[in-house]
Amino acid sequence: MAMNAQPETQENNSLLANLWERAKDFPESRLILAILIGGALLAWQAEVFLSGRNLRSVMLAISFSAIAAMGQLLVILTGRIDLSTGSTMALSGMITALSLVAGVPVPIAMAIGICVGGIVGFVNGFISMRFGISSFIVTLGTLQVARGITVGLTEGDTVSGFADIFLFIGSGRVAGLPLPVWIMLVLLIGFTIFLKYTATGREIFAIGGNETAARLAGVKVSRLQVLVFVIAGMMAGLAGVLLTARLGAAVSNASVGYELIVIASVVIGGASLSGGAGTVLGVVLGAMLIGIVNNALVLLVVPTYWQQTFTGAVIVAAALIDQMRRR
């Protein structure tokens, strides 16, 4: 009996080793495994996790950070970073809310909010590239500027009283899923096609891999850098508009700390902070993993301050994982 068990154990270990090796060809599989294990453990501790209402709530929360993270991915792929994401989301949401209250039609008000995000992104990219200032410093400054403008526009007051169609965009369901989740899925497909099958997408990877070589190869590095910051700003703007629609109100302190969640989603999803490596699917899965853990902390009644501690720990862990992966 013991002699038969030993070969069987060795065979099982060999099978697991083969599966792990094959997972290297599809790095996202490890994230999927982590999500499944985390979900199973949470369902074991809190049965309400698997309820339709809770799962929809989790997916809805994930969609906002994932949408913003897709734009952040483009910036990180080029070896830069954008710290102004959360403030851009708040500013775009506030401008949209003020436009709606002023009587602007919903589609135009949303477009204005998204364009405001694009303007913040343009400022980030232009200053960084034109004057050779680190994107870390530039976006750290615009983080404060955008937040200050958001507070100043209403002196800290909340703006509400929106049309039902706008509220539906934030939380209405289509085929059982919240509309922002569908928007996230469409963007997932669109960004994947953009990065894998277009010349501009390949140039973005080239800049992150070796900016000097890309410049010598004829890539218009400065122009493309500004473009990725504009796209990142617009994605943050879209996320902010959707979050405002979800909350049914625009508040000046909305999206505080979102930049940390967004950056962590990108790095946990497999993107390198040094640029040149990352996938859109990995970003969405990274956001999903963080969303599930945050939901676990809520369901297990963990105090808010410990949730903030976890977010900070995730950032440090993501940086360590990135360094280990590069080595």
Solvent accessible surface area in square Angstrom, and as a share of the most:
residue,aa,sasa,rsa
1,M,200,0.89
2,A,82,0.64
3,M,164,0.73
4,N,111,0.57
5,A,51,0.40
6,Q,110,0.49
7,P,74,0.47
8,E,107,0.48
9,T,73,0.42
10,Q,106,0.47
11,E,120,0.54
12,N,76,0.39
13,N,84,0.43
14,S,57,0.37
15,L,102,0.51
16,L,115,0.57
17,A,56,0.43
18,N,76,0.39
19,L,96,0.48
20,W,127,0.44
21,E,92,0.41
22,R,173,0.63
23,A,15,0.11
24,K,114,0.48
25,D,129,0.67
26,F,91,0.38
27,P,86,0.54
28,E,13,0.06
29,S,33,0.21
30,R,84,0.31
31,L,21,0.10
32,I,65,0.33
33,L,93,0.46
34,A,40,0.31
35,I,17,0.09
36,L,115,0.57
37,I,92,0.47
38,G,26,0.25
39,G,11,0.11
40,A,63,0.49
41,L,101,0.50
42,L,8,0.04
43,A,18,0.14
44,W,188,0.66
45,Q,105,0.47
46,A,15,0.11
47,E,153,0.69
48,V,81,0.47
49,F,10,0.04
50,L,111,0.55
51,S,43,0.28
52,G,39,0.38
53,R,202,0.74
54,N,18,0.09
55,L,69,0.34
56,R,68,0.25
57,S,55,0.36
58,V,10,0.06
59,M,47,0.21
60,L,11,0.05
61,A,55,0.43
62,I,2,0.01
63,S,0,0.00
64,F,5,0.02
65,S,7,0.04
66,A,0,0.00
67,I,0,0.00
68,A,2,0.02
69,A,0,0.00
70,M,0,0.00
71,G,0,0.00
72,Q,2,0.01
73,L,0,0.00
74,L,0,0.00
75,V,0,0.00
76,I,0,0.00
77,L,0,0.00
78,T,2,0.01
79,G,35,0.34
80,R,56,0.20
81,I,35,0.18
82,D,5,0.02
83,L,21,0.10
84,S,0,0.00
85,T,5,0.03
86,G,0,0.00
87,S,1,0.01
88,T,3,0.02
89,M,1,0.01
90,A,5,0.04
91,L,11,0.06
92,S,0,0.00
93,G,1,0.01
94,M,1,0.00
95,I,38,0.19
96,T,0,0.00
97,A,0,0.00
98,L,57,0.28
99,S,15,0.10
100,L,22,0.11
101,V,86,0.49
102,A,84,0.65
103,G,62,0.59
104,V,43,0.25
105,P,80,0.50
106,V,20,0.11
107,P,99,0.62
108,I,94,0.48
109,A,0,0.00
110,M,27,0.12
111,A,49,0.38
112,I,64,0.33
113,G,0,0.00
114,I,35,0.18
115,C,73,0.44
116,V,26,0.15
117,G,0,0.00
118,G,7,0.07
119,I,108,0.55
120,V,18,0.10
121,G,1,0.01
122,F,99,0.41
123,V,55,0.32
124,N,1,0.01
125,G,0,0.00
126,F,88,0.36
127,I,55,0.28
128,S,6,0.04
129,M,36,0.16
130,R,152,0.55
131,F,130,0.54
132,G,67,0.64
133,I,70,0.36
134,S,63,0.41
135,S,9,0.06
136,F,101,0.42
137,I,100,0.51
138,V,13,0.07
139,T,0,0.00
140,L,77,0.38
141,G,34,0.33
142,T,17,0.10
143,L,31,0.15
144,Q,118,0.52
145,V,90,0.52
146,A,3,0.02
147,R,41,0.15
148,G,43,0.41
149,I,82,0.41
150,T,0,0.00
151,V,61,0.35
152,G,50,0.48
153,L,79,0.39
154,T,19,0.11
155,E,152,0.68
156,G,39,0.37
157,D,91,0.47
158,T,79,0.46
159,V,17,0.09
160,S,64,0.41
161,G,70,0.67
162,F,23,0.10
163,A,53,0.41
164,D,117,0.61
165,I,100,0.51
166,F,0,0.00
167,L,61,0.30
168,F,90,0.37
169,I,26,0.13
170,G,0,0.00
171,S,49,0.32
172,G,11,0.10
173,R,135,0.49
174,V,67,0.38
175,A,93,0.72
176,G,43,0.42
177,L,55,0.28
178,P,5,0.03
179,L,39,0.20
180,P,0,0.00
181,V,1,0.00
182,W,87,0.30
183,I,43,0.22
184,M,1,0.00
185,L,58,0.29
186,V,99,0.57
187,L,34,0.17
188,L,29,0.14
189,I,106,0.54
190,G,39,0.37
191,F,19,0.08
192,T,45,0.26
193,I,88,0.45
194,F,52,0.21
195,L,6,0.03
196,K,122,0.52
197,Y,145,0.55
198,T,46,0.27
199,A,60,0.47
200,T,41,0.24
201,G,0,0.00
202,R,135,0.49
203,E,58,0.26
204,I,0,0.00
205,F,56,0.24
206,A,42,0.33
207,I,3,0.02
208,G,13,0.13
209,G,57,0.55
210,N,85,0.44
211,E,48,0.22
212,T,92,0.53
213,A,50,0.39
214,A,5,0.04
215,R,117,0.43
216,L,151,0.75
217,A,84,0.65
218,G,58,0.56
219,V,18,0.11
220,K,128,0.54
221,V,2,0.01
222,S,51,0.33
223,R,164,0.60
224,L,15,0.07
225,Q,0,0.00
226,V,27,0.15
227,L,72,0.36
228,V,0,0.00
229,F,0,0.00
230,V,33,0.19
231,I,32,0.16
232,A,5,0.04
233,G,2,0.02
234,M,67,0.30
235,M,23,0.10
236,A,3,0.02
237,G,0,0.00
238,L,20,0.10
239,A,0,0.00
240,G,1,0.01
241,V,0,0.00
242,L,0,0.00
243,L,20,0.10
244,T,8,0.05
245,A,1,0.01
246,R,99,0.36
247,L,103,0.51
248,G,21,0.20
249,A,20,0.16
250,A,4,0.03
251,V,45,0.26
252,S,14,0.09
253,N,104,0.53
254,A,18,0.14
255,S,10,0.07
256,V,103,0.59
257,G,21,0.21
258,Y,40,0.15
259,E,23,0.10
260,L,72,0.36
261,I,38,0.19
262,V,0,0.00
263,I,14,0.07
264,A,1,0.01
265,S,0,0.00
266,V,0,0.00
267,V,3,0.01
268,I,32,0.16
269,G,7,0.07
270,G,27,0.26
271,A,0,0.00
272,S,8,0.05
273,L,62,0.31
274,S,54,0.35
275,G,10,0.10
276,G,25,0.24
277,A,46,0.35
278,G,13,0.13
279,T,61,0.36
280,V,5,0.03
281,L,63,0.32
282,G,0,0.00
283,V,1,0.00
284,V,5,0.03
285,L,15,0.07
286,G,0,0.00
287,A,2,0.01
288,M,39,0.18
289,L,37,0.18
290,I,10,0.05
291,G,15,0.14
292,I,15,0.08
293,V,45,0.26
294,N,40,0.21
295,N,22,0.12
296,A,18,0.14
297,L,30,0.15
298,V,86,0.49
299,L,45,0.23
300,L,85,0.43
301,V,130,0.75
302,V,41,0.23
303,P,62,0.39
304,T,90,0.52
305,Y,137,0.52
306,W,141,0.50
307,Q,42,0.19
308,Q,123,0.55
309,T,74,0.43
310,F,52,0.22
311,T,26,0.15
312,G,33,0.31
313,A,55,0.42
314,V,17,0.09
315,I,46,0.23
316,V,90,0.52
317,A,46,0.35
318,A,3,0.03
319,A,39,0.30
320,L,106,0.53
321,I,77,0.39
322,D,1,0.01
323,Q,77,0.34
324,M,138,0.62
325,R,107,0.39
326,R,128,0.47
327,R,230,0.84
